[in-house]
């Protein structure tokens, strides 16, 4: 009777041994937790399609951020729901806007937590698109000035990192120039460099009240079939001054994360988006899956693909178990 000469199972015999030779690790500092900030006081309202996530008033967002910091999570990213919307999303770049207020409150409450802000108009516009609309079309160049104003407003409020997610051409360069002109050259830009027109954003659009009122976003977000185009988008954003680049969503685009990580000299972020999270929560609620194991496997796969940082709604659950 012959026996195998190679026995990989030898290194799988115990948990300590498996941990010792594990190739990929995930820890709370690798994670960024999204927060949805809304006007009002004392607001902590669970989002139906994102169980465990909430609409938070400014002071509640600060309390949430304190918990996130205690859990050892690396940062939060803020999304705002304005008190009123208009065609140009003016509350998005109002220095007294809800995100700007939340940035200041979180900076007062937290000493080490990194505060990222999403820079996009979709949450603030009456039409729900990510830029200025004229005759039914999103106007690229007219949008850049407003995005730059928003980024500067966030940075002046105290945001550590600004993260443009709009997918307008040239927006990273416009934001970098505006920040530098205001003496904010030390503020990094995390660009949503390869953001796909995905079906996985549904719960987020409920959470941020940001669904387009007509048409869709396929004219500016990327075609899910394309990888080479993603590499071009990353290259352009880096050339314009992006300090970090993001792939969004994560799970259907692990190959894109890998391609970006292998070719870019910038840190790579990936967004484990709302639909990916909601599917896990829904299946777990039915008793169909082991939520904890699935969460860990998902986050590990994103890190294994090459992401240095993961934006994820699982961050608090993961950190509690990791602790």
N, C-alpha and C positions, 0 to 999 in steps of 0.2 A: 504494500500500500504506500503510495507516494503522498508527500505532504507539501504544502506551499512553502517556498523559501521566503516570500515576503508576507508578513503578517501585520498589516496596518492596525488591526484590532488591538494589538498589544498596548497602544497608546490611548485606547478608549475605555480602559477597564474601570477607572474610578473618576468621580467628578473632579477631584484635585488634579489628577493626571490630565484629564481633558482640558481643564482650565490652564494648566501649565503650558500646553502646546497650542492653545487657541490662537489663531492667526489674526482675528479681527475682534476688536473690543468696542463696546459702546458704554459711555459713562455720562452722567448728567451734564458735565461741562460741554459736551458735544451738542447739546440740544438748545433750541430756542422755542419758547412757548408763546403762541399767539393770544392776544387779548383784544376784546372788542369793547370799545369805550363809547358810552352813550350819555347824552345830557341828563340832568336831574341829580337828585341826591338820594342816597340809600338804595340805589338800584342794583339788584343782583338777581337777574332773571335768566333762568336756564334756557338755552337754545334748543328747541325741540329736535332738530336734526343733528345736533352735536352734543349728545348726552355728556354731562360733566363739564361743559363749557358754558359761559354766561355772558350776557350783556351786563356791563359794569359801569356804574357812574365813576367819576374821577376818583373819589376817595376810596371806593371799593376796589378800583383797579390798583391803587397804591397798596392796599392791604393784600390783594392777590399777589402783587409783585414781591411783597415781603415774604410771603410763603414760598414763592418760586425761588427766591434767593436762599432761604433757609434750606431748601431741598438740594441746593448745589447746582441747579440748572444754570446754564451759561448766560441766558438772556431772555428777553421778551421782545416781541414785535407788536406794535400797536396799530390797530385799525379803528377808524372813527366813524360813528354814525352822527351826522350833523343834526342840529335842531331844525334846519330848513335847507332845501336844495334849490339850486338854480342852474341855468344853462351852462355856466362856466365853473361851477363847483367852488364858489368863492369862500365858503367856510373852510375848505381844505387848506387855504393859505392865509387864513385869519389868525393873527398872533394870539387871539383869545379863543381859538377853536378848541374842540374837545380833546383832540390829540395833544395839542400844545399844552393844555392845562394838565393832562395826564402825565406828560413827560416831566413837567416841573414837579408834580406831586410824587412821582416815582423816584426821581432823583433825590428829593428830600428824604424819602423813606428808606432808600436802599443805598448801600455804600459801594457794592462791588458789581451788582447786576448790570449787564450791558443792555442798553435800551436802543432798540432798532425801531424805526418808523417806516411804515409802508407809504410810498409816495406815488399816489395815483388819484385821478379825479372821479373814478366810477362811483365811489361811495357818496360823493357830494353833488353829483350832477342830477338834474331832474330827468334826463334822458337815460342815465345809467351807463353811458359809454365812458371810455377812459381818456377822452380828449374833447376838444372844442368841436362842435358839430355845425356844419353849414350845408344846407341843401341836402340833408340826409347822409352826409359823408363826414367821417372823423378827419379833421384837419391836422396833419402832423406838425407842421412848423408853428402854427398858432398855439398849439398845445405846449410847446417846449418852454415858453416863458412862464406859464402858469405852474408847470412842474418844478421849474427852478425856484420860483417864489415859495412853493410849498416846502421844498427841501431846505431852503434857507430859514424859513420860519420854524421848522422842526429843529434844525441845528441850533438856532438861537435860543430855543426853549430848553435845550440841553440834550437833545438826542445824541447818543454816541455814534450811531451809524444810520445813514439814510438809505432806503432801499426802493428805488424806482421799479414799479411793476407794470407799467403801462404799455410797454413794447412800441413806443414811438421811436422812429429812427433819429439818432443823434441826441437822445435825451441825456445820456450819461455825460457827454461833453458839455451840454448846456448847464447841467447841474454842477459839474465840476468848476466851470468858469464862474458861475454865480457864487458858489461857496467861497472860492478863492478871492473873488472881488470883495466879499464881505469879511475877509480876514478869518475865514473858517477852513483854511487849507488843511487843518489836522483832522477834519471830519471825513471818515472813509465812506465810500459808496459800495454797497452790495447791490449789484444789478441783477434783476431777474433777466438774465441774458437769454436763456432758452426757455421761454414760457409758451407752452402749447395751448391751442384752442381745444380744451379737454372737456369731456363729459363728467369728469370727477370733481368739478367745482360747485355742484348744486347746493350742498349744505352751506358752503361759505356764502353763496349769494343770498341765501336766506339770512344768515347771520349778519352780513354787512349791508343788507338791503341794497344790493348793487346789481341786480339783474338788468340787462339792457331793455329799454322800453320798446325798441324796434330793432329788427335785424339781429345780428350776432357779432362776435368779435373776431371772426375768422379773417377779416381784412387786415388785422394787425397782430393777432397772436398766431403762433406758428402752426403749420400743418403737421398733425401727428405722424405722418409718414416720413418726415424728413430728418436726417441726421447731419448730412453735410451742411445744410443750412444752419443748424444749431452751432456748428463749429465756426461758421462765418459770423454769426451773431455774437458769439463769445469773443472772437478776435476783434471785432469792431468795438465792443464795449471796453475791452482791455486797452485798445489803442486810444479810446476817449478818456481813460482814466479810472476805470472800475478797479477797486481794490480786492473785491471778491466777486465771484460769479455764481449764479444759481441756475439749476435745472428744476422745472416745475411742470407737471407733477413728478413724483419720484418712482413709484413702483412700475408703471408702464414704460418708464424711460430709463431703466437701469443701464441699458446699453449706452445711452447718451451721457449719463453720469460718468461711466467708465471712459468714454471717448474724450470727454472734457478733462477729466482728471489726468489722463495720460498725455495730453498735449498742452494744457495750460499751466503757466507758472503761478497762477493765482489760487488762493484757497477756494474750494468748491463747496457750495451749499446745495442742499436739495430740500424741496418742500414736500413732505408727506401730507398730502392735501386732505381737505375735508371729506371728500367722498371715500378715500382710502380708509380714513379713521371711522367714518360712519358705518361702513360695511362690516368692520370688525365688531363694533359695538352692537350692531343689529344681530349679527350671527351669534355673538356671545349671549345676548339677551334671550335668544331662542334655545340656548344650550347646545348649539351645534359645534362650537369650537371652544378651545381653551384660550381665553382672551390673553392671559399673561404670556403664554408661550408664543402665541401668534404675534403679539406686539413685539416681543424680543426678537423674533425671527425676522419681522419686517424691518426693524431698525438696524439689525445686524446686516441684512442684505443691502441696505442703502449705504451703510458704511463700507461694506465689502466692495461695493461697486466703485467706491472712490470718494464719497462725500466726506469732507472734513467736518461739516456742520449740518445738522438736520433741524429744519423747522417742523414741529410736530405737535398735534393736540394730545398725543400720548405722553408728553414730557413729564407731567406731574405723576401720572400713574407709574411710569418707568422709574422715576427718581425715588418714589416711595418704596418700591420693591428693591431697588438697588441699595437703598440705605439700610 
